[in-house]
Amino acid sequence: MKGVTRMTQVLVILCGITLVYALPATTIPPEGAPCKTQSDCPYGECCVHNPLSHPGSRKRFLFEQYSQHDHGFCRRARKETETCWPLGHDPSNSELFEFFCPCESGLECRGLEVHESATQIIHERPQCQNPENSLTDTVTYSGQTCMSDADCSEDMCCVFHPDTRRQEDQGYCRAWRQRNETCTPFLGTVRHTFECPCKQGLQCRGTQVQNIGGQINAHVNPVCQTPTSG
């Protein structure tokens, strides 16, 4: 069936951390105008490279399609509850996004279930979601710019958004995550991506936690909460 993909697991190794995203079966959005850079697309759209869909071309071997990172098609930003791609940019071409545009401003891309270990994080069924401390600026990420936590007040941390067109070494001051707010289980990295960790005294845990093979904890609907004893 044209324009439809099955459940797809994508593995990315970034700075020693393995990121695995399980994308659900989803209808691929219609392709827009061809593009090679973000500036080729109108406001509200971005240039997307999708290795699983090349309209107008005959079937080719998947890896041949995947190697074509020099062009894409204009697509709109993703809306709330729509499937998204947490990593953002095409790792082979920073001028293109991969699979989808980022979520609309004020939304964040995260899995409905998050699995973590010391070396990997897995987002299952990632969707654009509305965090409780949503971004208010309709065009850019709002807030004071920063390079590290030291540039922010005590109740904030420096958060980086690698899915934007801005320099990745410039972040924005955000509030630490509060009790019962959604969160991403901490991987032990110093740099905060997309959101602050839970504030001091809280830990990010799923409402259900399962241990898989003694190595990976499966967190279902992770939120900031009081640490469990033991």
N, C-alpha and C positions, 0 to 999 in steps of 0.2 A: 504494500500500500504506500503510495508516494507520500513523502513528507512525514512518515511516522517511524520512530526508532523504538526499539525494545529497551528493556532495562539495561543500562550501560554502566559498567564500573570503570573508572578512569583512575590510573595511578600516576602520581606526580611525586618526584623526589626533589625537595627544595631545602637547601642548607642543612642537609642531614636529617630532615624530618620528612617522613613519608605521609603524603596527604592522599586519601582515597575518597572519592565521591561516588556514591551510588545514585545515578540519575534514573528516575522512574520512566516508564514508557510515556512519551509525550509527543504531541504533534509539533513538528518543527514550524516555527513562524514563517510566513511567506517572505521570500527574499525581496529586498528593495533594490535600489540602484547599486550598481557595482562601485566599489571603493577600494582605495589602497591606504588611506590615512583617515583619521577621525575628522579632519577638516573637509573631507569630501561629502560628509553627511549633514543634513539639516539639523537645526536645534531640536533636541529631544530624542535624537537617534545616535547610534554609534556604528562603527564599522566592525563587523563580526566575521570571523573565519570559522566555518563549521566543517570539520573534516568528514562528517558523516553525511553531508548533503551538498551536492553540486548541481543545482537545477540546470536543465538544458544539456547536460552531458550524458554520454552513455555510461553504462556501468563499467567501473574500472576497479582494479585491485585496491583494497582499502588503503594500504600503505602508500600507494602512488598518490591517492587523493590527499592523504594526511601530510604529504611532503610539500604541498602547494600552500606556502605561507605568505605569498606575495600579494594576495588580494582577498577581498571579502565582499559582503553586501550590507547595505544600511538597514538597520533594524531599530525599533523603538526600545526604550528602557522597559525593564520588566516590572510588572505590577504586583501588588500584594497577592500572595498565595500562588503566584506563578513559579514554575521551576526556574532555577537560576544556577550559576556556576561560581562557587565561592572564590576560586583562584583569580578570576578576572581576565587578565591579559593572556594572549597567546604566548607561551614561553619562548617560541621561536621568532616572534615578531612583536615588539612592544607597541607597534602602531595599530595592532588589531586586538580585539577581544575574542575570546574563544567560546564557541557554542551559543552564548547569549550576551546581550548587553547587560550592564550592571542593573541592580534594582533602582527604582525611582528614588530620588532624594527623600530621606526620612525612613527608608526601609533598609534592612540588612539581610544578606543571604546567609542562611544557616540551615543545617539539617534538622528535620523533625526528630531524628535520633542522632546522637553524637557518641562515637566510640573513641576511647583514648588509651594510649599506652605511653611509655617514655619516649618512643620514637615515631609515633604516628597518630594521626587523628582522622577519623572517618565520619563524614557527613552523609547520612542516609536520607534520601528524598529531600535535597536542599530546596528551600522555597524562600521567596522574598517575604520577610516578616517585619512587623511593626514593633520595634523595641519600646519599652515603657519610657525610656529617655530618648525619644526619637529626635532626629535632627530637624531643625526648624527652617533652615535656609532652603529655598526651593531651587537654587541653582548650584550652590557649592556647599561643601561641608563647613558648617558654621563653628565659631569658637576661636579662641586664641591659638595662634600657631606656636609650635614648640619643636624642639629637637630631642628632648628627654623629659622625664618626669620632673626634673629639677626646675624646668621652666614653667611648671604649673603650680597652682595652689595645693595645699595639703590634701584637700578633698577631691583632687583630680589627678589623672595620669595622662601621659602623652600617647595618643593613639594614632596609628598610621593606617592609611587606606590605599593599599597597592592597586586597587581597581579604578583609581581615578587617573586623569590625565596630568595631574600635578606631580612634582618631584616626590619620589617615595621617601626621601630622607627628611621631609617636612611633615610633621604631624599636627594634631589638633588636641587641645585640652578637653578632656571628657570626665564626667563624674565616675567614681568607682561604682561598681554595680552594688545595689542594695538588696536587702533580704527579699526573697521571692521574685527577684528580677531574673529573666533568662540570662544564661551565661554560656561560655565555652570552657570545658574543663581545661585547667591550666597545664601547659606542656613543659613548664620550667624555663621558658625563654624570657629574656630580659625585655625584648621589644614587644609592645602590645599592638596587635593587628585587629582592626575593626571595632574593638571595644576594650574597656578596662576590665581587669579581673574583679572578683568580689572584694568588697572592702575588708579591712583587717578584722579578724574575728569570725569571718564567714568563709565557707568553702563551696565550690561549685560541684554539685552532685545532682544526679538524676533523681526524679521521684521514684524510679526503680533503677537499681544497679545490679548488673550481672557480671560475674567474673568468667572470662572465656579462656580456658587453658592456662590460668594463672598468670597471663601476660596482658590481656586487654580487658578493660572494664567497659561494659556497655552502659552508657548513661541515657536513659529515656527521659525526655523533657527536662534537661538540666536547669536548675535554678540555684541562686545563692541561698545557703541555709546554714544553720548552726552545725559545726562539725559533730560527727557521731563519735561516741566513745569507743575506744579500741581501734 
